[in-house]
């Protein structure tokens, strides 16, 4: 199935935070298999984020602008440069988030997943799994 990358990342985070001790062993095994599948997407996502971050550092004007900013200089040129990089980064991040990825996950029963809720995971978090819940 194809989903947006950000959906896969959010699902991974929710599944990772469930309390497996309160779940049926069969459900826990399915969650583990899904985490294994989604982990690869998380790695690709982290690589994409790192690429966005390093592209800023590779800008030939980065060191100059960073130095000027650290000295407290404030000018229209600096604000424009920062604004441009902010726009570029947002565009690239949106593109990364919205990119489609192929995932082979196992459907999970929503009612049984509720037993795994804990302090880090809420009912609202389970909504991130709507594409996995059967």
The first five atom37 places (N, CA, C, CB, O) and aatype in JSON, in Angstrom:
{
  "aatype": [20, 20, 20, 20, 20, 20, 20, 20, 20, 20, 20, 20, 20, 20, 20, 20, 20, 20, 20, 20, 20, 20, 20, 20, 20, 20, 20, 20, 20, 20, 20, 20, 20, 20, 20, 20, 20, 20, 20, 20, 20, 20, 20, 20, 20, 20, 20, 20, 20, 20, 20, 20, 20, 20, 20, 20, 20, 20, 20, 20, 20, 20, 20, 20, 20, 20, 20, 20, 20, 20, 20, 20, 20, 20, 20, 20, 20, 20, 20, 20, 20, 20, 20, 20, 20, 20, 20, 20, 20, 20, 20, 20, 20, 20, 20, 20, 20, 20, 20, 20, 20, 20, 20, 20, 20, 20, 20, 20, 20, 20, 20, 20, 20, 20, 20, 20, 20, 20, 20, 20, 20, 20, 20, 20, 20, 20, 20, 20, 20, 20, 20, 20, 20, 20],
  "atom_mask": [
    [1, 1, 1, 1, 1],
    [1, 1, 1, 1, 1],
    [1, 1, 1, 1, 1],
    [1, 1, 1, 1, 1],
    [1, 1, 1, 1, 1],
    [1, 1, 1, 1, 1],
    [1, 1, 1, 1, 1],
    [1, 1, 1, 1, 1],
    [1, 1, 1, 1, 1],
    [1, 1, 1, 1, 1],
    [1, 1, 1, 1, 1],
    [1, 1, 1, 1, 1],
    [1, 1, 1, 1, 1],
    [1, 1, 1, 1, 1],
    [1, 1, 1, 1, 1],
    [1, 1, 1, 1, 1],
    [1, 1, 1, 1, 1],
    [1, 1, 1, 1, 1],
    [1, 1, 1, 1, 1],
    [1, 1, 1, 1, 1],
    [1, 1, 1, 1, 1],
    [1, 1, 1, 1, 1],
    [1, 1, 1, 1, 1],
    [1, 1, 1, 1, 1],
    [1, 1, 1, 1, 1],
    [1, 1, 1, 1, 1],
    [1, 1, 1, 1, 1],
    [1, 1, 1, 1, 1],
    [1, 1, 1, 1, 1],
    [1, 1, 1, 1, 1],
    [1, 1, 1, 1, 1],
    [1, 1, 1, 1, 1],
    [1, 1, 1, 1, 1],
    [1, 1, 1, 1, 1],
    [1, 1, 1, 1, 1],
    [1, 1, 1, 1, 1],
    [1, 1, 1, 1, 1],
    [1, 1, 1, 1, 1],
    [1, 1, 1, 1, 1],
    [1, 1, 1, 1, 1],
    [1, 1, 1, 1, 1],
    [1, 1, 1, 1, 1],
    [1, 1, 1, 1, 1],
    [1, 1, 1, 1, 1],
    [1, 1, 1, 1, 1],
    [1, 1, 1, 1, 1],
    [1, 1, 1, 1, 1],
    [1, 1, 1, 1, 1],
    [1, 1, 1, 1, 1],
    [1, 1, 1, 1, 1],
    [1, 1, 1, 1, 1],
    [1, 1, 1, 1, 1],
    [1, 1, 1, 1, 1],
    [1, 1, 1, 1, 1],
    [1, 1, 1, 1, 1],
    [1, 1, 1, 1, 1],
    [1, 1, 1, 1, 1],
    [1, 1, 1, 1, 1],
    [1, 1, 1, 1, 1],
    [1, 1, 1, 1, 1],
    [1, 1, 1, 1, 1],
    [1, 1, 1, 1, 1],
    [1, 1, 1, 1, 1],
    [1, 1, 1, 1, 1],
    [1, 1, 1, 1, 1],
    [1, 1, 1, 1, 1],
    [1, 1, 1, 1, 1],
    [1, 1, 1, 1, 1],
    [1, 1, 1, 1, 1],
    [1, 1, 1, 1, 1],
    [1, 1, 1, 1, 1],
    [1, 1, 1, 1, 1],
    [1, 1, 1, 1, 1],
    [1, 1, 1, 1, 1],
    [1, 1, 1, 1, 1],
    [1, 1, 1, 1, 1],
    [1, 1, 1, 1, 1],
    [1, 1, 1, 1, 1],
    [1, 1, 1, 1, 1],
    [1, 1, 1, 1, 1],
    [1, 1, 1, 1, 1],
    [1, 1, 1, 1, 1],
    [1, 1, 1, 1, 1],
    [1, 1, 1, 1, 1],
    [1, 1, 1, 1, 1],
    [1, 1, 1, 1, 1],
    [1, 1, 1, 1, 1],
    [1, 1, 1, 1, 1],
    [1, 1, 1, 1, 1],
    [1, 1, 1, 1, 1],
    [1, 1, 1, 1, 1],
    [1, 1, 1, 1, 1],
    [1, 1, 1, 1, 1],
    [1, 1, 1, 1, 1],
    [1, 1, 1, 1, 1],
    [1, 1, 1, 1, 1],
    [1, 1, 1, 1, 1],
    [1, 1, 1, 1, 1],
    [1, 1, 1, 1, 1],
    [1, 1, 1, 1, 1],
    [1, 1, 1, 1, 1],
    [1, 1, 1, 1, 1],
    [1, 1, 1, 1, 1],
    [1, 1, 1, 1, 1],
    [1, 1, 1, 1, 1],
    [1, 1, 1, 1, 1],
    [1, 1, 1, 1, 1],
    [1, 1, 1, 1, 1],
    [1, 1, 1, 1, 1],
    [1, 1, 1, 1, 1],
    [1, 1, 1, 1, 1],
    [1, 1, 1, 1, 1],
    [1, 1, 1, 1, 1],
    [1, 1, 1, 1, 1],
    [1, 1, 1, 1, 1],
    [1, 1, 1, 1, 1],
    [1, 1, 1, 1, 1],
    [1, 1, 1, 1, 1],
    [1, 1, 1, 1, 1],
    [1, 1, 1, 1, 1],
    [1, 1, 1, 1, 1],
    [1, 1, 1, 1, 1],
    [1, 1, 1, 1, 1],
    [1, 1, 1, 1, 1],
    [1, 1, 1, 1, 1],
    [1, 1, 1, 1, 1],
    [1, 1, 1, 1, 1],
    [1, 1, 1, 1, 1],
    [1, 1, 1, 1, 1],
    [1, 1, 1, 1, 1],
    [1, 1, 1, 1, 1],
    [1, 1, 1, 1, 1],
    [1, 1, 1, 1, 1],
    [1, 1, 1, 1, 1]
  ],
  "atom_positions": [
    [[0.84, -1.16, 0.0], [0.0, 0.0, 0.0], [0.89, 1.23, 0.0], [-0.96, 0.0, 1.21], [1.98, 1.22, 0.57]],
    [[0.42, 2.29, -0.65], [1.17, 3.54, -0.68], [0.53, 4.53, 0.31], [1.2, 4.14, -2.11], [-0.69, 4.69, 0.37]],
    [[1.4, 5.19, 1.08], [0.96, 6.22, 2.02], [1.97, 7.36, 1.95], [0.84, 5.67, 3.48], [3.07, 7.21, 1.43]],
    [[1.57, 8.5, 2.48], [2.5, 9.62, 2.56], [3.56, 9.28, 3.61], [1.76, 10.96, 2.91], [3.28, 8.63, 4.61]],
    [[4.76, 9.75, 3.35], [5.86, 9.43, 4.26], [5.55, 9.89, 5.68], [7.16, 10.08, 3.77], [5.86, 9.17, 6.63]],
    [[4.96, 11.04, 5.85], [4.69, 11.55, 7.19], [3.69, 10.65, 7.93], [4.15, 12.98, 7.13], [3.76, 10.52, 9.15]],
    [[2.77, 10.02, 7.2], [1.85, 9.08, 7.83], [2.61, 7.88, 8.38], [0.76, 8.61, 6.82], [2.34, 7.41, 9.48]],
    [[3.56, 7.39, 7.61], [4.36, 6.25, 8.05], [5.19, 6.61, 9.28], [5.27, 5.76, 6.9], [5.32, 5.8, 10.2]],
    [[5.75, 7.81, 9.29], [6.58, 8.26, 10.42], [5.72, 8.37, 11.67], [7.25, 9.61, 10.11], [6.12, 7.9, 12.74]],
    [[4.55, 8.98, 11.55], [3.66, 9.13, 12.7], [3.19, 7.78, 13.21], [2.46, 10.0, 12.34], [3.11, 7.56, 14.42]],
    [[2.87, 6.87, 12.3], [2.44, 5.53, 12.71], [3.56, 4.81, 13.45], [1.99, 4.7, 11.47], [3.32, 4.16, 14.47]],
    [[4.76, 4.94, 12.96], [5.91, 4.31, 13.63], [6.02, 4.82, 15.07], [7.23, 4.6, 12.85], [6.18, 4.04, 16.0]],
    [[5.94, 6.14, 15.23], [6.07, 6.73, 16.56], [4.98, 6.25, 17.51], [6.04, 8.24, 16.47], [5.25, 5.98, 18.68]],
    [[3.76, 6.14, 17.02], [2.66, 5.67, 17.87], [2.87, 4.2, 18.24], [1.29, 5.85, 17.14], [2.76, 3.83, 19.41]],
    [[3.17, 3.37, 17.25], [3.37, 1.95, 17.53], [4.54, 1.72, 18.49], [3.62, 1.19, 16.22], [4.48, 0.86, 19.36]],
    [[5.58, 2.5, 18.32], [6.75, 2.36, 19.17], [6.44, 2.7, 20.63], [7.88, 3.25, 18.66], [7.06, 2.16, 21.55]],
    [[5.49, 3.6, 20.85], [5.17, 4.04, 22.2], [4.06, 3.24, 22.89], [4.78, 5.47, 22.17], [3.75, 3.49, 24.05]],
    [[3.47, 2.28, 22.18], [2.47, 1.44, 22.82], [3.12, 0.57, 23.88], [1.72, 0.58, 21.79], [4.31, 0.24, 23.79]],
    [[2.35, 0.19, 24.88], [2.83, -0.67, 25.96], [2.59, -2.12, 25.56], [2.13, -0.33, 27.32], [1.47, -2.61, 25.71]],
    [[3.6, -2.82, 25.06], [3.39, -4.19, 24.57], [3.01, -5.18, 25.66], [4.63, -4.68, 23.87], [2.41, -6.21, 25.38]],
    [[3.36, -4.89, 26.9], [3.05, -5.8, 28.0], [1.56, -5.94, 28.25], [3.72, -5.32, 29.25], [1.12, -6.92, 28.86]],
    [[0.78, -4.99, 27.8], [-0.66, -5.04, 28.03], [-1.42, -5.54, 26.79], [-1.18, -3.66, 28.43], [-2.64, -5.5, 26.75]],
    [[-0.67, -6.01, 25.8], [-1.29, -6.48, 24.56], [-1.13, -7.98, 24.39], [-0.69, -5.75, 23.35], [-0.21, -8.59, 24.95]],
    [[-2.02, -8.56, 23.63], [-1.95, -9.97, 23.27], [-0.64, -10.21, 22.51], [-3.18, -10.39, 22.41], [-0.2, -9.36, 21.74]],
    [[-0.02, -11.37, 22.72], [1.26, -11.68, 22.07], [1.15, -11.67, 20.55], [1.76, -13.04, 22.54], [2.09, -11.28, 19.86]],
    [[0.01, -12.09, 20.02], [-0.19, -12.09, 18.57], [-0.2, -10.65, 18.03], [-1.53, -12.81, 18.21], [0.39, -10.37, 16.99]],
    [[-0.85, -9.75, 18.75], [-0.89, -8.33, 18.37], [0.51, -7.73, 18.49], [-1.9, -7.54, 19.25], [0.95, -6.97, 17.62]],
    [[1.21, -8.07, 19.57], [2.57, -7.57, 19.77], [3.48, -8.0, 18.63], [3.12, -8.06, 21.11], [4.31, -7.21, 18.17]],
    [[3.34, -9.23, 18.16], [4.16, -9.72, 17.03], [3.85, -8.93, 15.77], [3.9, -11.24, 16.79], [4.76, -8.59, 15.01]],
    [[2.57, -8.63, 15.53], [2.2, -7.83, 14.35], [2.77, -6.42, 14.45], [0.66, -7.77, 14.21], [3.25, -5.86, 13.46]],
    [[2.71, -5.86, 15.64], [3.26, -4.51, 15.84], [4.76, -4.52, 15.57], [2.98, -3.99, 17.29], [5.28, -3.63, 14.9]],
    [[5.46, -5.53, 16.07], [6.89, -5.64, 15.85], [7.2, -5.72, 14.35], [7.45, -6.86, 16.57], [8.13, -5.06, 13.88]],
    [[6.45, -6.51, 13.62], [6.66, -6.64, 12.17], [6.41, -5.31, 11.47], [5.75, -7.73, 11.58], [7.13, -4.94, 10.55]],
    [[5.37, -4.59, 11.9], [5.08, -3.28, 11.31], [6.19, -2.28, 11.63], [3.73, -2.75, 11.82], [6.59, -1.5, 10.77]],
    [[6.68, -2.32, 12.87], [7.77, -1.43, 13.24], [9.01, -1.7, 12.39], [8.11, -1.58, 14.73], [9.69, -0.77, 11.95]],
    [[9.28, -2.96, 12.16], [10.42, -3.34, 11.32], [10.27, -2.77, 9.91], [10.57, -4.88, 11.27], [11.23, -2.25, 9.34]],
    [[9.07, -2.87, 9.36], [8.79, -2.33, 8.03], [8.89, -0.8, 8.01], [7.39, -2.76, 7.56], [9.49, -0.23, 7.1]],
    [[8.33, -0.16, 9.0], [8.29, 1.3, 9.04], [9.64, 1.91, 9.42], [7.23, 1.77, 10.03], [9.91, 3.07, 9.09]],
    [[10.48, 1.15, 10.1], [11.8, 1.65, 10.51], [12.63, 2.06, 9.29], [12.55, 0.58, 11.33], [13.35, 3.06, 9.34]],
    [[12.55, 1.32, 8.21], [13.29, 1.65, 7.0], [12.84, 3.01, 6.44], [13.12, 0.55, 5.94], [13.65, 3.78, 5.93]],
    [[11.56, 3.27, 6.53], [11.03, 4.55, 6.05], [11.53, 5.68, 6.96], [9.48, 4.53, 6.01], [11.84, 6.77, 6.49]],
    [[11.59, 5.4, 8.26], [12.11, 6.4, 9.2], [13.56, 6.74, 8.89], [11.99, 5.89, 10.64], [13.96, 7.89, 9.0]],
    [[14.34, 5.74, 8.5], [15.74, 5.98, 8.13], [15.81, 6.88, 6.9], [16.47, 4.65, 7.88], [16.62, 7.81, 6.85]],
    [[14.97, 6.59, 5.91], [14.95, 7.42, 4.7], [14.52, 8.85, 5.03], [14.01, 6.81, 3.64], [15.05, 9.81, 4.47]],
    [[13.56, 8.98, 5.94], [13.09, 10.29, 6.35], [14.22, 11.06, 7.04], [11.86, 10.15, 7.29], [14.44, 12.24, 6.75]],
    [[14.92, 10.39, 7.95], [16.04, 11.04, 8.66], [17.11, 11.48, 7.66], [16.65, 10.09, 9.72], [17.7, 12.56, 7.81]],
    [[17.37, 10.66, 6.65], [18.33, 11.03, 5.61], [17.85, 12.26, 4.84], [18.57, 9.85, 4.65], [18.65, 13.13, 4.5]],
    [[16.56, 12.32, 4.56], [16.0, 13.47, 3.86], [16.11, 14.74, 4.68], [14.55, 13.22, 3.51], [16.43, 15.81, 4.15]],
    [[15.84, 14.62, 5.98], [15.96, 15.78, 6.88], [17.41, 16.25, 6.93], [15.45, 15.43, 8.31], [17.69, 17.45, 6.88]],
    [[18.33, 15.3, 7.02], [19.75, 15.64, 7.06], [20.19, 16.32, 5.76], [20.6, 14.37, 7.31], [21.0, 17.25, 5.78]],
    [[19.66, 15.86, 4.64], [19.99, 16.47, 3.35], [19.51, 17.92, 3.32], [19.36, 15.67, 2.19], [20.22, 18.8, 2.83]],
    [[18.31, 18.17, 3.83], [17.78, 19.53, 3.87], [18.67, 20.4, 4.75], [16.33, 19.55, 4.41], [19.02, 21.52, 4.38]],
    [[19.05, 19.87, 5.91], [19.89, 20.61, 6.85], [21.27, 20.91, 6.26], [20.03, 19.84, 8.15], [21.77, 22.03, 6.38]],
    [[21.87, 19.92, 5.64], [23.22, 20.13, 5.11], [23.21, 21.02, 3.88], [23.87, 18.8, 4.78], [24.22, 21.68, 3.58]],
    [[22.1, 21.06, 3.16], [22.06, 21.94, 1.99], [22.2, 23.4, 2.4], [20.75, 21.73, 1.21], [22.74, 24.21, 1.65]],
    [[21.73, 23.72, 3.58], [21.89, 25.08, 4.1], [23.37, 25.35, 4.35], [21.08, 25.29, 5.4], [23.88, 26.41, 3.98]],
    [[24.06, 24.4, 4.96], [25.48, 24.58, 5.27], [26.34, 24.63, 4.02], [25.96, 23.47, 6.18], [27.44, 25.2, 4.05]],
    [[25.87, 24.05, 2.94], [26.63, 24.05, 1.69], [26.46, 25.34, 0.89], [26.22, 22.87, 0.84], [27.16, 25.56, -0.1]],
    [[25.53, 26.18, 1.32], [25.35, 27.47, 0.65], [26.65, 28.26, 0.8], [24.13, 28.27, 1.25], [27.17, 28.4, 1.91]],
    [[27.19, 28.78, -0.31], [28.46, 29.51, -0.24], [28.42, 30.72, 0.69], [28.86, 29.96, -1.62], [29.46, 31.17, 1.16]],
    [[27.25, 31.24, 0.96], [27.14, 32.42, 1.82], [26.82, 32.06, 3.27], [26.06, 33.35, 1.29], [26.7, 32.94, 4.12]],
    [[26.68, 30.77, 3.56], [26.27, 30.34, 4.9], [27.22, 30.85, 5.98], [26.19, 28.81, 4.95], [26.78, 31.46, 6.96]],
    [[28.52, 30.6, 5.81], [29.49, 31.01, 6.84], [29.47, 32.52, 7.06], [30.9, 30.56, 6.46], [29.5, 33.0, 8.19]],
    [[29.42, 33.26, 5.96], [29.39, 34.72, 6.06], [28.14, 35.18, 6.81], [29.43, 35.36, 4.66], [28.22, 35.99, 7.73]],
    [[26.99, 34.66, 6.41], [25.73, 35.07, 7.04], [25.67, 34.61, 8.5], [24.52, 34.51, 6.27], [25.21, 35.36, 9.36]],
    [[26.12, 33.42, 8.77], [26.13, 32.91, 10.13], [27.02, 33.77, 11.02], [26.59, 31.45, 10.16], [26.66, 34.06, 12.16]],
    [[28.16, 34.17, 10.5], [29.08, 35.03, 11.24], [28.44, 36.39, 11.52], [30.4, 35.21, 10.46], [28.52, 36.91, 12.63]],
    [[27.81, 36.94, 10.51], [27.16, 38.25, 10.68], [26.01, 38.17, 11.69], [26.63, 38.77, 9.33], [25.81, 39.08, 12.5]],
    [[25.26, 37.08, 11.63], [24.14, 36.91, 12.57], [24.68, 36.75, 14.0], [23.28, 35.69, 12.18], [24.14, 37.35, 14.93]],
    [[25.74, 35.95, 14.17], [26.3, 35.73, 15.51], [26.89, 37.0, 16.1], [27.37, 34.64, 15.46], [26.99, 37.13, 17.32]],
    [[27.27, 37.95, 15.24], [27.78, 39.24, 15.72], [26.64, 40.21, 16.03], [28.72, 39.86, 14.68], [26.87, 41.34, 16.46]],
    [[25.42, 39.75, 15.81], [24.26, 40.59, 16.12], [23.88, 41.55, 15.01], [24.52, 41.37, 17.35], [23.04, 42.43, 15.2]],
    [[24.47, 41.38, 13.87], [24.15, 42.26, 12.75], [22.74, 41.95, 12.24], [25.19, 42.09, 11.6], [22.33, 40.79, 12.14]],
    [[22.03, 42.98, 11.94], [20.66, 42.83, 11.41], [20.53, 43.75, 10.2], [19.58, 43.16, 12.51], [20.62, 44.97, 10.32]],
    [[20.32, 43.14, 9.05], [20.18, 43.95, 7.85], [19.12, 43.31, 6.96], [21.54, 44.08, 7.09], [18.71, 42.17, 7.15]],
    [[18.69, 44.08, 6.0], [17.69, 43.57, 5.04], [18.25, 42.37, 4.28], [17.27, 44.69, 4.05], [17.54, 41.41, 3.99]],
    [[19.54, 42.45, 3.96], [20.19, 41.33, 3.23], [20.13, 40.04, 4.05], [21.67, 41.68, 2.9], [19.81, 38.98, 3.51]],
    [[20.43, 40.12, 5.34], [20.41, 38.94, 6.2], [18.98, 38.41, 6.34], [21.0, 39.26, 7.59], [18.74, 37.21, 6.23]],
    [[18.04, 39.32, 6.57], [16.64, 38.89, 6.7], [16.15, 38.22, 5.41], [15.73, 40.1, 7.04], [15.43, 37.22, 5.46]],
    [[16.53, 38.76, 4.27], [16.12, 38.17, 3.0], [16.75, 36.8, 2.8], [16.49, 39.11, 1.82], [16.09, 35.86, 2.37]],
    [[18.04, 36.67, 3.13], [18.72, 35.39, 3.01], [18.06, 34.34, 3.91], [20.22, 35.54, 3.36], [17.8, 33.21, 3.49]],
    [[17.8, 34.72, 5.16], [17.15, 33.79, 6.1], [15.75, 33.42, 5.62], [17.07, 34.41, 7.51], [15.35, 32.26, 5.7]],
    [[15.02, 34.39, 5.13], [13.67, 34.14, 4.63], [13.7, 33.19, 3.44], [12.99, 35.46, 4.24], [12.88, 32.27, 3.35]],
    [[14.64, 33.4, 2.53], [14.77, 32.52, 1.37], [15.07, 31.09, 1.8], [15.87, 33.02, 0.43], [14.46, 30.15, 1.28]],
    [[16.0, 30.92, 2.74], [16.33, 29.57, 3.2], [15.18, 28.93, 3.97], [17.57, 29.6, 4.08], [14.97, 27.72, 3.9]],
    [[14.45, 29.75, 4.68], [13.27, 29.23, 5.38], [12.25, 28.72, 4.37], [12.65, 30.32, 6.29], [11.68, 27.64, 4.54]],
    [[12.01, 29.5, 3.33], [11.06, 29.09, 2.29], [11.51, 27.82, 1.58], [10.87, 30.22, 1.28], [10.72, 26.91, 1.34]],
    [[12.79, 27.76, 1.25], [13.33, 26.58, 0.57], [13.21, 25.35, 1.47], [14.82, 26.81, 0.17], [12.77, 24.29, 1.02]],
    [[13.59, 25.5, 2.73], [13.52, 24.37, 3.67], [12.09, 23.89, 3.87], [14.13, 24.78, 5.01], [11.83, 22.68, 3.89]],
    [[11.15, 24.83, 4.01], [9.74, 24.44, 4.17], [9.24, 23.69, 2.95], [8.87, 25.68, 4.43], [8.52, 22.71, 3.07]],
    [[9.62, 24.17, 1.77], [9.2, 23.52, 0.53], [9.76, 22.1, 0.45], [9.65, 24.35, -0.69], [9.04, 21.16, 0.12]],
    [[11.05, 21.95, 0.76], [11.67, 20.63, 0.71], [11.09, 19.7, 1.77], [13.18, 20.76, 0.89], [10.89, 18.51, 1.51]],
    [[10.82, 20.23, 2.96], [10.24, 19.41, 4.03], [8.83, 18.97, 3.66], [10.23, 20.19, 5.35], [8.45, 17.82, 3.89]],
    [[8.05, 19.88, 3.1], [6.7, 19.52, 2.66], [6.76, 18.45, 1.58], [5.96, 20.77, 2.14], [5.97, 17.51, 1.6]],
    [[7.68, 18.6, 0.65], [7.84, 17.61, -0.4], [8.21, 16.25, 0.18], [8.9, 18.06, -1.4], [7.68, 15.22, -0.24]],
    [[9.12, 16.24, 1.14], [9.52, 14.99, 1.8], [8.33, 14.37, 2.53], [10.68, 15.24, 2.79], [8.07, 13.18, 2.39]],
    [[7.62, 15.17, 3.32], [6.47, 14.69, 4.08], [5.38, 14.12, 3.19], [5.9, 15.81, 4.92], [4.78, 13.1, 3.52]],
    [[5.13, 14.76, 2.06], [4.04, 14.38, 1.18], [4.42, 13.28, 0.18], [3.55, 15.58, 0.44], [3.55, 12.76, -0.52]],
    [[5.7, 12.95, 0.11], [6.12, 11.91, -0.85], [5.48, 10.57, -0.46], [7.67, 11.78, -0.9], [5.32, 10.26, 0.71]],
    [[5.13, 9.8, -1.48], [4.5, 8.52, -1.24], [5.55, 7.43, -1.11], [3.51, 8.18, -2.36], [6.54, 7.39, -1.84]],
    [[5.29, 6.54, -0.15], [6.17, 5.4, 0.07], [5.33, 4.12, 0.06], [6.96, 5.54, 1.4], [4.16, 4.13, 0.45]],
    [[5.94, 3.07, -0.38], [5.27, 1.77, -0.4], [5.55, 1.08, 0.93], [5.75, 0.88, -1.6], [6.7, 0.94, 1.34]],
    [[4.48, 0.65, 1.61], [4.64, -0.07, 2.87], [3.85, -1.37, 2.83], [4.18, 0.8, 4.07], [2.77, -1.44, 2.24]],
    [[4.41, -2.37, 3.44], [3.74, -3.67, 3.56], [3.51, -3.92, 5.03], [4.59, -4.82, 2.9], [4.29, -4.62, 5.69]],
    [[2.43, -3.35, 5.54], [2.12, -3.5, 6.96], [0.98, -4.5, 7.15], [1.76, -2.14, 7.58], [0.23, -4.8, 6.23]],
    [[0.89, -4.99, 8.36], [-0.16, -5.93, 8.74], [-1.26, -5.13, 9.44], [0.4, -7.07, 9.67], [-0.98, -4.33, 10.34]],
    [[-2.5, -5.35, 9.04], [-3.62, -4.67, 9.68], [-3.71, -5.02, 11.16], [-4.93, -5.04, 8.99], [-3.45, -6.16, 11.57]],
    [[-4.07, -4.03, 11.96], [-4.16, -4.23, 13.41], [-5.57, -3.9, 13.9], [-3.12, -3.34, 14.14], [-6.19, -2.96, 13.4]],
    [[-6.08, -4.66, 14.86], [-7.4, -4.39, 15.41], [-7.37, -3.19, 16.37], [-7.95, -5.64, 16.13], [-6.67, -3.22, 17.38]],
    [[-8.12, -2.17, 16.05], [-8.11, -0.95, 16.85], [-8.51, -1.15, 18.3], [-9.02, 0.04, 16.23], [-7.92, -0.56, 19.2]],
    [[-9.53, -1.99, 18.53], [-10.01, -2.21, 19.9], [-8.9, -2.78, 20.78], [-11.23, -3.16, 19.91], [-8.75, -2.38, 21.94]],
    [[-8.15, -3.69, 20.23], [-7.08, -4.31, 21.02], [-5.9, -3.37, 21.22], [-6.61, -5.59, 20.34], [-5.19, -3.48, 22.22]],
    [[-5.68, -2.46, 20.27], [-4.58, -1.51, 20.42], [-4.83, -0.55, 21.58], [-4.39, -0.72, 19.13], [-3.88, -0.04, 22.19]],
    [[-6.09, -0.3, 21.88], [-6.4, 0.62, 22.98], [-5.85, 0.1, 24.3], [-7.92, 0.82, 23.1], [-5.58, 0.89, 25.21]],
    [[-5.7, -1.21, 24.43], [-5.13, -1.78, 25.65], [-3.66, -1.37, 25.81], [-5.25, -3.3, 25.64], [-3.13, -1.41, 26.92]],
    [[-3.02, -0.99, 24.74], [-1.62, -0.61, 24.8], [-1.37, 0.86, 25.07], [-0.96, -0.97, 23.53], [-0.22, 1.3, 25.11]],
    [[-2.44, 1.63, 25.27], [-2.27, 3.06, 25.55], [-1.54, 3.24, 26.88], [-3.64, 3.79, 25.59], [-1.72, 2.46, 27.81]],
    [[-0.71, 4.27, 26.95], [0.02, 4.58, 28.17], [0.21, 6.08, 28.27], [1.4, 3.86, 28.2], [-0.46, 6.84, 27.57]],
    [[1.1, 6.5, 29.14], [1.27, 7.94, 29.34], [1.81, 8.66, 28.11], [2.2, 8.19, 30.51], [1.53, 9.84, 27.91]],
    [[2.58, 7.96, 27.28], [3.13, 8.6, 26.08], [2.18, 8.5, 24.89], [4.45, 7.97, 25.72], [2.36, 9.21, 23.9]],
    [[1.19, 7.63, 24.97], [0.31, 7.38, 23.84], [-1.13, 7.56, 24.28], [0.54, 5.97, 23.25], [-1.54, 7.02, 25.31]],
    [[-1.89, 8.3, 23.51], [-3.29, 8.57, 23.85], [-4.21, 8.04, 22.76], [-3.52, 10.07, 24.07], [-3.76, 7.59, 21.71]],
    [[-5.48, 8.1, 23.04], [-6.48, 7.69, 22.06], [-6.33, 8.52, 20.78], [-7.91, 7.84, 22.63], [-6.46, 7.99, 19.68]],
    [[-6.05, 9.8, 20.93], [-5.85, 10.67, 19.77], [-4.68, 10.19, 18.92], [-5.62, 12.12, 20.23], [-4.73, 10.27, 17.69]],
    [[-3.64, 9.69, 19.56], [-2.49, 9.16, 18.81], [-2.9, 7.99, 17.93], [-1.37, 8.73, 19.77], [-2.37, 7.82, 16.83]],
    [[-3.85, 7.19, 18.4], [-4.29, 6.04, 17.62], [-4.91, 6.46, 16.29], [-5.3, 5.22, 18.42], [-4.95, 5.67, 15.35]],
    [[-5.39, 7.68, 16.22], [-5.95, 8.17, 14.95], [-4.9, 8.19, 13.85], [-6.54, 9.58, 15.14], [-5.23, 8.13, 12.67]],
    [[-3.62, 8.29, 14.23], [-2.53, 8.26, 13.24], [-2.42, 6.88, 12.6], [-1.19, 8.64, 13.9], [-1.74, 6.71, 11.58]],
    [[-3.08, 5.89, 13.19], [-3.01, 4.52, 12.68], [-4.23, 4.14, 11.87], [-2.85, 3.56, 13.82], [-4.39, 2.97, 11.53]],
    [[-5.09, 5.09, 11.55], [-6.34, 4.76, 10.87], [-6.13, 4.0, 9.58], [-7.12, 6.0, 10.59], [-7.0, 3.23, 9.18]],
    [[-5.01, 4.18, 8.92], [-4.74, 3.48, 7.66], [-4.22, 2.07, 7.89], [-3.74, 4.26, 6.84], [-4.15, 1.28, 6.95]],
    [[-3.86, 1.74, 9.14], [-3.4, 0.39, 9.48], [-4.5, -0.41, 10.18], [-2.14, 0.47, 10.38], [-4.58, -1.63, 10.05]],
    [[-5.34, 0.3, 10.91], [-6.37, -0.39, 11.69], [-7.39, -1.04, 10.76], [-7.07, 0.59, 12.65], [-7.88, -0.43, 9.81]],
    [[-7.69, -2.29, 11.07], [-8.66, -3.02, 10.25], [-9.99, -3.12, 10.95], [-8.13, -4.41, 9.91], [-10.93, -3.7, 10.41]]
  ]
}
